Amino acid sequence: MRRNPLWLWAAALAAYAFLYLPLLIVVLYSFNDSRLNAEWVGFTLHWYSELFNDANMLIAARNSLLIAATASLAATLLGTLAGLAIHRYKLRILPVLAITPVAMPEILLGVSLLLFFNLVFRPWLGLELGMWSVIVAHITFCIGFVTIVVRVSLLGMDESIFEAARDLGATPWQTFRLVTFPLILPAVMAGALMSFSLSLDDFVITFFTAGVGVSTLPLEIYSMIKIAVTPEVNAVSTLLMLLTLGMIVLASRIHGKAVRSIGV
Amino acid sequence: MALLELRKLTRRFGDFSAVDNVSLSIESGEFVTLLGPSGCGKTTILRMIAGFDLPDVGQILLDGSNIADIPPEKRPLHTVFQSYALFPHMTVADNVAFPLRMAHFDKAAIAAKVHEALESVYLSDRARAYPHELSGGRKQRVALARSLVNRPRLLLLDEPLAALDAKLREEMQHELIDLQREIGITFIFVTHAQDEALALSHRVAVMNRGRIEQYDEPSKIYGFPRNRFVADFIGNTNLLEVAVTEATPTHLRLAAAGLGDIVSPPREGTRAGQKGWFSVRPEQVRIGGHLDGELENHYSGKVRSFIYVGDVTTYTVELADGTAIEALLSNSAPGRARFFEVGDDVAVGWPHDAGVFLHD
């Protein structure tokens, strides 16, 4: 029997083409020296320089990075604590509650957050929708991811390691600081990077919770293509893609490296 | 005064009593084993001594003071876990240094003690290695060094050899005995392997269903089991249901259904009319083509099967009424792997001072 039959290679190739060809076209046309996404004219960086001179785009980029940084930081903190709590208390309902927002259709989450903000935050705190509501919304859907990653990493660990630390003289806090935290750190980092890229890319929930006046990169791209898919859109999409890809690669490398070095 | 004393310890999980009114006393310098089948409560007792679990009722006295409510990090004792529980993100040296760091030793003292501890388990050349780079036996040694480096009053060992292969296990058994003798620290060892318990311990507590069935020296546990459970759990034995027909200070006469009379050693508190069990070890049973009249108890039967394991052969002999008796024969005679074939007519028997009558 042959190890790798030809048809298997072909099927895999087709699947990857299906996944990456559209992305590749976007990247390609971001360098095309033509206003139309039709035929290849020649190589240019013109669209990128245009991008960096577009004030709206720069504001949107700044907003996106700010939102992603704040939301991922907060979500990582809360998600890590939730993951630890779920592991400690072994209550069946807790993991379900943490995962539900992750599995929920985004549009549902977006609508319900919008309702919640309008019913609770606006009348009670006098806050209008804006950056803060987007950040809160992003925290909401990122927590679940961090919680899952942290919990899974704890599940794979030998419980007696933590008992051993106590047994050898460490207080509960020392046990956390010297043993638990270093061991879950790779998962925490992976969760943070994942949250960052999820927040950076989010359109639906941001669309519902941003209100007027706040724009993020995905919102900006959307408003641009309402007119036409310009090469500038291709350029900003390419940059966004690059950033996300970098995050994902980094996250999986941190995680993979930790898994290898611990040897579990 | 005993170093450690358990007083009427009880631990329930719902309706189930994992540990049921257990009292036990351990002297300083002793090597004591808690032995029993899984679920008998031995590990629960160990976890309560270590502080990972709290008793519902009872006291744990260390040097006379109750430690049952003290958190694990404040107890002057350490545990060696079945999984070794080494910290995977620390080197061997950092693992061993951990309890010293927690006790706020200064750096120079830590380095010296770590070096000495690793030397005592022949691992000084692996100080910079990470746990996952070590074999099972070496991980075990690191765990031992880590637990002993700051000289606890008591070392608890939770089936520490269970994950090792047979050869390595025997090696580690010898090392454990030597180590314990050398440093004089009291060991409480938990295992379900009876050979391990007999080989290692000064005293063995045989446990069943949350209770201690017998607490004694290995030879007493094996030779004079207190009840049917102990006789059956430790080693192999022939168990026969009997009724006492005659009880004198010098011997007992027992009636075994289908077998006839058995003469056995006396046992205090036994009266004629009592029912119980008679236990005789296979190595006490003699087997032969015909046995001369010197054995008070002898019966004839046929060889049903045998198991040859090299040094000895165990024969199962079926008596006329269907009772099976196991007899063990040493293969020390050169060139003779076995002496009887399946189906051979043989006699089995044992002297009047072999075996023991069990009340329950």
Interface residues (C-beta under 8 A of the other chain):
Chain A: D158 S160 I161 E163 A164 A165 R166 D167 L168 G169 A170 T171 Q174 L178 V179 P182 L183 S261 I262 G263 V264
Chain B: A50 G51 F52 P71 P72 E73 H78 T79 F81 Q82 S83 A85 L86 F87 P88 H89 F98 P99 M102 A103 Y130 P131 H132 E133 R146 S147 N150
